[in-house]
Amino acid sequence: MTLINSLRWQFENPVHRKFVAERLADLKAALREQIHAGTDERSLRLATWNLMHFGDGGGYDRTPESMLYIAEIIDHFDLVAVQEVNRDLSKLEELIDKHLGSGWDYIVTDTTGGGADDRGPGNNERLAFLYRKSKVQFCKEAGEIVLPQGQEIAAPGQAPGTTTKVQFARTPFSVAFRAGWLKFKLCTVHIFYGTGTAGLAQRREEIERIARFLAQRQVDEAKAMVNRAKERKWTRPEDAGWDSNYILLGDFNIISPEHETMKALIEAGFTVPTQLQTTNLGNDHHYDQVAIKSAHPGFKVLHSGVFDMLKHVYRDEDAEFYATVVKPPRVVMDDGQERPLDKRVDYFRRYYRVNQMSDHKLLWCEICVDYSDKYLADIMASAAPA
């Protein structure tokens, strides 16, 4: 349950305050219907969301209105991977402290890129996990993935036609979690967005490298778990490897399910839920994905989908209200005159609402984490008379 008491004192205009209350109520109803109505409280509701320059200030500075909406969406899940969190963490801290509340916590990476004025290919971004503490346990293991020597990624060199070996533009972030009966490693990425022949090749190679790296790590980890169980004389040592479950998710900049960028993920042995749809606002790419390589026999994705926030907040039909009542920045021209209404409406639809929310939809899936029914059934069956 989000903290929405700021609605009364942060919105001086009563017309705007009433409008935000209506949009928030509609958003809550849509999330209950699309997420909670079809999922089980005993499951894990996992999501990934590229929040587009979150915390970057300027034209991307989120208003009190958008912070209410963002918090409400996140609060309908248990564990959310967030990409494009920027250097300044004040907005992320505000999201937790003032909107989600003490029941939530987060883990975040350091920034990529160089100094404050040198964004580099990583754009000074962070990767973050937000999680509900009553449902998800952080298992005290976290790390940024660095490729071993010889496995680096080929990138265009300084001279034309040359290549150089590099690490990821934005270092993938892997964290160990537990929810219910399920232990798993969750790795989030924001893959390099390259264009042209060389840039697209680098994009594909980043996906291929992280997928292969985690796939091999899962094999090695499961083998080590089984060997330790044998040394400790477990009755069923082969079961020890069941905790080696890997979920790779985030913004892969994948173009389509048929494109080579998706094939690089699938060829490493990861599976992607079939229900997932297009996740950018233009509905023409499959940028964001959840890919799974599980070891536990009870691992199961029960449902998955995409939540389109702009069907409920900052809607097309709200454009004139924002242009005439809210009047976001760029309403007034350099000469002090207001821009024509059609220009203000166009600015709202093309820029303002995307900067306040994101140019990506939220991707989610429901994962079974309660195996107690089968566990009890197996014990009862094993004790049954012959």
C-alpha positions as CSV (number, residue, x, y, z in Angstrom):
1,M,0.0,0.0,0.0
2,T,1.6,3.3,-1.1
3,L,1.7,6.5,0.9
4,I,-0.5,9.0,-0.9
5,N,-1.1,11.5,1.8
6,S,1.0,14.1,-0.1
7,L,-1.9,14.4,-2.6
8,R,-3.7,16.9,-0.2
9,W,-0.8,19.2,0.3
10,Q,1.4,19.0,-2.8
11,F,-1.2,20.0,-5.2
12,E,-2.4,23.6,-4.7
13,N,-4.8,23.6,-7.6
14,P,-7.9,21.7,-6.5
15,V,-8.8,20.9,-10.1
16,H,-5.5,19.3,-10.6
17,R,-5.7,17.5,-7.2
18,K,-9.0,16.0,-8.1
19,F,-7.7,15.0,-11.5
20,V,-4.7,13.2,-10.0
21,A,-6.9,11.4,-7.5
22,E,-9.1,10.2,-10.3
23,R,-6.1,9.0,-12.4
24,L,-4.6,7.3,-9.3
25,A,-7.9,5.5,-8.6
26,D,-8.1,4.3,-12.2
27,L,-4.5,3.1,-12.1
28,K,-5.1,1.2,-8.9
29,A,-8.1,-0.5,-10.4
30,A,-6.2,-1.5,-13.5
31,L,-3.3,-2.9,-11.6
32,R,-5.7,-4.9,-9.3
33,E,-7.5,-6.3,-12.4
34,Q,-4.4,-7.0,-14.6
35,I,-1.9,-8.1,-11.9
36,H,-3.5,-9.1,-8.6
37,A,-6.8,-10.6,-9.8
38,G,-5.0,-13.3,-11.8
39,T,-2.0,-14.0,-9.5
40,D,-1.5,-15.8,-6.2
41,E,-0.2,-14.2,-3.0
42,R,2.0,-17.3,-2.6
43,S,3.8,-16.5,-5.8
44,L,6.5,-14.0,-6.6
45,R,5.5,-11.0,-8.7
46,L,8.6,-10.1,-10.6
47,A,9.0,-7.1,-12.9
48,T,11.5,-5.1,-14.9
49,W,11.2,-1.5,-15.9
50,N,13.4,0.9,-17.7
51,L,12.5,4.2,-16.0
52,M,14.3,6.5,-18.5
53,H,16.8,8.8,-16.9
54,F,15.3,8.4,-13.4
55,G,17.0,11.0,-11.2
56,D,18.7,12.8,-14.0
57,G,16.9,16.1,-13.4
58,G,16.2,18.8,-16.0
59,G,13.4,17.8,-18.4
60,Y,13.4,14.3,-16.7
61,D,12.7,15.6,-13.2
62,R,9.7,13.7,-12.0
63,T,6.9,15.8,-10.6
64,P,5.0,14.8,-7.4
65,E,2.2,13.5,-9.7
66,S,4.4,11.1,-11.6
67,M,6.1,9.9,-8.4
68,L,2.7,8.8,-7.1
69,Y,2.0,6.9,-10.3
70,I,5.4,5.2,-10.4
71,A,5.2,4.1,-6.8
72,E,1.7,2.7,-7.3
73,I,2.8,0.6,-10.2
74,I,5.9,-0.7,-8.4
75,D,3.9,-1.5,-5.3
76,H,1.8,-4.1,-7.2
77,F,4.9,-6.3,-7.5
78,D,7.3,-7.8,-5.0
79,L,10.7,-7.5,-6.8
80,V,11.4,-4.9,-9.5
81,A,14.6,-4.5,-11.6
82,V,15.0,-0.9,-12.6
83,Q,17.3,0.4,-15.4
84,E,18.4,3.9,-16.1
85,V,18.7,5.1,-12.5
86,N,21.1,8.0,-12.7
87,R,23.9,9.3,-10.6
88,D,21.7,11.4,-8.2
89,L,19.9,8.9,-6.0
90,S,17.6,11.4,-4.3
91,K,14.6,10.5,-6.5
92,L,15.1,6.8,-5.8
93,E,15.4,7.5,-2.1
94,E,12.2,9.6,-2.3
95,L,10.4,6.8,-4.0
96,I,11.2,4.4,-1.2
97,D,11.0,6.7,1.8
98,K,8.0,9.0,0.8
99,H,5.9,6.7,-1.4
100,L,6.6,2.9,-1.0
101,G,7.4,3.1,2.7
102,S,9.4,1.1,5.2
103,G,8.2,-2.3,3.8
104,W,10.5,-1.8,0.8
105,D,14.3,-1.7,0.3
106,Y,16.7,-1.4,-2.6
107,I,20.1,-2.4,-3.9
108,V,21.9,-0.3,-6.5
109,T,25.1,-0.3,-8.4
110,D,27.7,2.4,-8.8
111,T,27.5,4.5,-11.9
112,T,29.0,3.6,-15.2
113,G,31.0,6.0,-17.4
114,G,33.7,8.4,-16.4
115,G,33.5,11.5,-14.2
116,A,30.5,13.8,-13.7
117,D,31.0,15.4,-17.2
118,D,32.0,12.2,-19.0
119,R,29.0,9.9,-19.4
120,G,30.8,7.5,-21.7
121,P,28.8,4.7,-23.4
122,G,27.2,3.8,-20.0
123,N,25.7,7.3,-19.6
124,N,26.4,7.4,-15.9
125,E,23.6,5.0,-15.3
126,R,22.9,2.7,-12.3
127,L,21.0,-0.6,-12.1
128,A,18.8,-1.2,-9.2
129,F,16.6,-3.8,-7.5
130,L,13.6,-2.7,-5.4
131,Y,12.1,-5.4,-3.2
132,R,9.3,-6.0,-0.7
133,K,11.0,-7.1,2.5
134,S,8.0,-9.2,3.7
135,K,8.2,-11.3,0.5
136,V,11.8,-11.3,-0.7
137,Q,15.0,-11.9,1.2
138,F,18.3,-10.5,0.0
139,C,20.8,-13.3,0.5
140,K,23.8,-11.0,1.1
141,E,25.4,-11.8,-2.3
142,A,25.7,-9.1,-5.0
143,G,28.2,-8.4,-7.7
144,E,28.8,-6.7,-11.1
145,I,29.7,-9.0,-13.9
146,V,33.2,-8.6,-15.3
147,L,34.2,-10.9,-18.2
148,P,37.3,-13.0,-17.9
149,Q,40.3,-12.2,-20.1
150,G,39.7,-13.5,-23.6
151,Q,35.9,-13.2,-23.4
152,E,35.6,-9.5,-23.8
153,I,33.4,-7.8,-26.3
154,A,34.5,-6.6,-29.7
155,A,33.8,-2.9,-30.3
156,P,34.8,-0.4,-33.0
157,G,38.4,0.9,-32.5
158,Q,39.7,4.4,-32.9
159,A,40.9,3.8,-36.4
160,P,38.4,3.0,-39.2
161,G,37.9,-0.7,-39.7
162,T,39.6,-1.7,-36.5
163,T,38.2,-3.3,-33.3
164,T,39.1,-3.3,-29.7
165,K,38.1,-5.5,-26.7
166,V,35.9,-4.0,-24.1
167,Q,33.7,-4.9,-21.1
168,F,30.0,-4.2,-21.0
169,A,29.0,-0.6,-21.6
170,R,26.8,-0.9,-18.5
171,T,28.0,-3.6,-16.2
172,P,25.3,-6.3,-15.5
173,F,24.3,-6.6,-11.9
174,S,23.7,-10.0,-10.3
175,V,22.1,-10.4,-6.8
176,A,21.0,-13.5,-4.9
177,F,17.5,-13.5,-3.5
178,R,15.1,-15.9,-1.8
179,A,11.3,-15.9,-2.1
180,G,9.4,-18.7,-0.4
181,W,11.0,-22.0,-1.3
182,L,12.9,-20.6,-4.2
183,K,16.5,-19.4,-4.2
184,F,17.7,-17.6,-7.3
185,K,20.2,-15.3,-8.9
186,L,18.7,-12.3,-10.5
187,C,20.8,-10.5,-13.1
188,T,19.7,-7.2,-14.7
189,V,21.1,-5.6,-17.8
190,H,20.9,-2.5,-19.9
191,I,22.5,-3.7,-23.1
192,F,24.5,-1.3,-25.3
193,Y,22.3,0.3,-28.0
194,G,24.4,0.4,-31.1
195,T,23.3,1.2,-34.6
196,G,24.9,0.4,-38.0
197,T,26.7,-2.8,-38.7
198,A,29.4,-2.4,-36.0
199,G,27.0,-1.1,-33.3
200,L,24.5,-3.8,-33.8
201,A,27.2,-6.5,-33.7
202,Q,28.4,-5.1,-30.4
203,R,24.8,-5.1,-29.1
204,R,24.4,-8.8,-30.1
205,E,27.8,-9.7,-28.6
206,E,26.9,-8.2,-25.2
207,I,23.8,-10.3,-25.1
208,E,25.6,-13.4,-26.1
209,R,28.5,-12.8,-23.6
210,I,26.3,-12.3,-20.6
211,A,23.9,-15.2,-21.5
212,R,26.8,-17.6,-22.0
213,F,28.6,-16.4,-18.9
214,L,25.6,-17.0,-16.6
215,A,24.8,-20.3,-18.3
216,Q,28.3,-21.6,-17.5
217,R,28.2,-20.2,-14.0
218,Q,24.9,-22.1,-13.4
219,V,26.5,-25.4,-14.5
220,D,29.6,-24.8,-12.3
221,E,27.6,-23.7,-9.3
222,A,25.2,-26.6,-9.5
223,K,28.1,-29.1,-9.8
224,A,29.8,-27.6,-6.8
225,M,26.6,-27.8,-4.7
226,V,26.1,-31.5,-5.6
227,N,29.8,-32.2,-4.7
228,R,29.4,-30.6,-1.3
229,A,26.2,-32.5,-0.7
230,K,28.1,-35.8,-1.5
231,E,30.8,-34.9,0.9
232,R,28.3,-34.3,3.6
233,K,26.6,-37.7,2.9
234,W,23.2,-36.3,1.9
235,T,20.6,-39.0,1.1
236,R,19.8,-37.3,-2.2
237,P,22.9,-35.2,-3.1
238,E,21.6,-34.5,-6.7
239,D,18.9,-32.3,-5.2
240,A,21.5,-29.8,-3.9
241,G,21.8,-28.3,-7.4
242,W,18.2,-27.2,-7.3
243,D,19.1,-23.8,-5.9
244,S,21.1,-22.8,-9.0
245,N,18.3,-20.9,-10.7
246,Y,19.2,-17.9,-12.9
247,I,16.9,-15.1,-14.1
248,L,18.3,-12.7,-16.6
249,L,16.1,-9.6,-17.2
250,G,16.2,-6.0,-18.2
251,D,16.6,-3.8,-21.3
252,F,18.3,-6.0,-23.9
253,N,17.5,-3.6,-26.8
254,I,16.1,-6.7,-28.6
255,I,14.5,-5.8,-31.9
256,S,12.1,-8.8,-32.4
257,P,11.8,-12.5,-31.4
258,E,13.2,-13.4,-34.8
259,H,16.2,-11.0,-34.7
260,E,19.7,-12.2,-34.1
261,T,19.7,-10.2,-30.8
262,M,17.0,-12.6,-29.4
263,K,18.7,-15.6,-30.9
264,A,21.9,-14.7,-28.9
265,L,19.9,-15.1,-25.7
266,I,18.0,-18.3,-26.6
267,E,21.1,-20.1,-28.0
268,A,22.7,-19.9,-24.5
269,G,19.9,-22.1,-23.2
270,F,17.6,-19.4,-21.7
271,T,13.9,-19.6,-22.1
272,V,11.5,-16.6,-22.5
273,P,7.8,-16.7,-21.4
274,T,5.7,-16.9,-24.5
275,Q,3.1,-14.4,-23.3
276,L,5.5,-11.5,-23.5
277,Q,4.7,-8.8,-26.0
278,T,6.3,-5.6,-27.3
279,T,7.5,-3.3,-24.5
280,N,8.5,0.0,-26.0
281,L,5.8,2.6,-26.4
282,G,5.9,2.4,-30.2
283,N,5.0,-1.3,-30.0
284,D,7.6,-2.2,-32.7
285,H,10.4,-3.7,-30.6
286,H,10.9,-6.3,-27.9
287,Y,13.6,-4.3,-26.0
288,D,12.8,-5.7,-22.5
289,Q,12.9,-9.4,-21.7
290,V,12.8,-11.9,-18.8
291,A,14.9,-14.9,-19.6
292,I,15.1,-18.0,-17.4
293,K,17.5,-20.9,-16.8
294,S,16.2,-22.9,-13.9
295,A,17.4,-25.9,-12.0
296,H,14.6,-26.5,-9.5
297,P,12.0,-29.0,-10.9
298,G,9.2,-26.9,-9.3
299,F,10.2,-23.7,-11.1
300,K,7.3,-22.4,-13.1
301,V,6.3,-19.2,-14.7
302,L,2.5,-19.0,-14.0
303,H,1.7,-15.8,-15.9
304,S,3.5,-12.9,-17.6
305,G,2.6,-9.8,-19.4
306,V,3.2,-6.1,-20.1
307,F,1.6,-3.2,-18.3
308,D,1.0,-0.1,-20.4
309,M,0.8,2.8,-18.0
310,L,-0.2,5.4,-20.6
311,K,-3.6,3.7,-20.9
312,H,-4.3,4.9,-17.4
313,V,-2.2,8.0,-16.7
314,Y,-1.0,10.8,-19.0
315,R,-3.4,9.4,-21.6
316,D,-4.0,10.8,-25.1
317,E,-7.3,12.2,-24.0
318,D,-5.7,14.1,-21.1
319,A,-3.4,16.2,-23.4
320,E,-5.6,19.3,-23.5
321,F,-6.0,19.2,-19.7
322,Y,-2.2,19.3,-19.2
323,A,-1.8,21.9,-21.9
324,T,-4.4,24.3,-20.4
325,V,-4.5,23.5,-16.6
326,V,-1.2,22.0,-15.6
327,K,0.9,23.9,-18.1
328,P,4.2,21.9,-17.9
329,P,7.5,23.5,-19.0
330,R,8.0,24.8,-22.5
331,V,4.5,26.3,-22.5
332,V,5.9,29.8,-22.7
333,M,8.1,31.0,-25.6
334,D,11.2,33.2,-25.3
335,D,9.1,36.3,-26.0
336,G,6.9,35.5,-23.0
337,Q,3.9,34.4,-25.0
338,E,2.2,31.0,-24.6
339,R,2.7,28.5,-27.4
340,P,-0.4,27.7,-29.4
341,L,-2.6,25.0,-27.9
342,D,-1.8,22.5,-30.7
343,K,1.9,22.9,-30.0
344,R,1.4,22.4,-26.2
345,V,-0.7,19.3,-26.8
346,D,1.9,17.9,-29.2
347,Y,4.7,18.6,-26.6
348,F,2.7,16.7,-24.0
349,R,2.1,13.6,-26.2
350,R,5.6,13.4,-27.7
351,Y,7.8,14.5,-24.8
352,Y,6.3,15.4,-21.4
353,R,4.5,12.3,-20.5
354,V,7.3,10.0,-21.7
355,N,9.8,12.0,-19.6
356,Q,7.6,11.8,-16.6
357,M,7.0,8.0,-16.9
358,S,9.1,6.2,-19.4
359,D,9.5,5.3,-23.1
360,H,9.3,1.6,-21.9
361,K,6.4,-0.3,-20.6
362,L,6.8,-2.5,-17.5
363,L,7.4,-6.2,-18.1
364,W,6.3,-8.7,-15.4
365,C,5.9,-12.4,-14.6
366,E,4.5,-14.5,-11.8
367,I,6.8,-17.3,-10.5
368,C,5.7,-20.1,-8.3
369,V,7.7,-20.1,-5.0
370,D,5.5,-22.3,-2.8
371,Y,6.3,-26.0,-3.2
372,S,4.8,-27.1,0.1
373,D,1.8,-29.0,-1.4
374,K,4.0,-31.3,-3.5
375,Y,6.5,-31.7,-0.7
376,L,3.8,-32.9,1.7
377,A,2.2,-35.1,-1.0
378,D,5.6,-36.8,-1.7
379,I,6.1,-37.5,2.0
380,M,2.7,-39.0,2.4
381,A,3.1,-41.1,-0.8
382,S,6.4,-42.5,0.4
383,A,4.9,-43.6,3.7
384,A,1.9,-45.3,2.1
385,P,1.7,-49.1,2.6
386,A,2.8,-51.2,-0.4
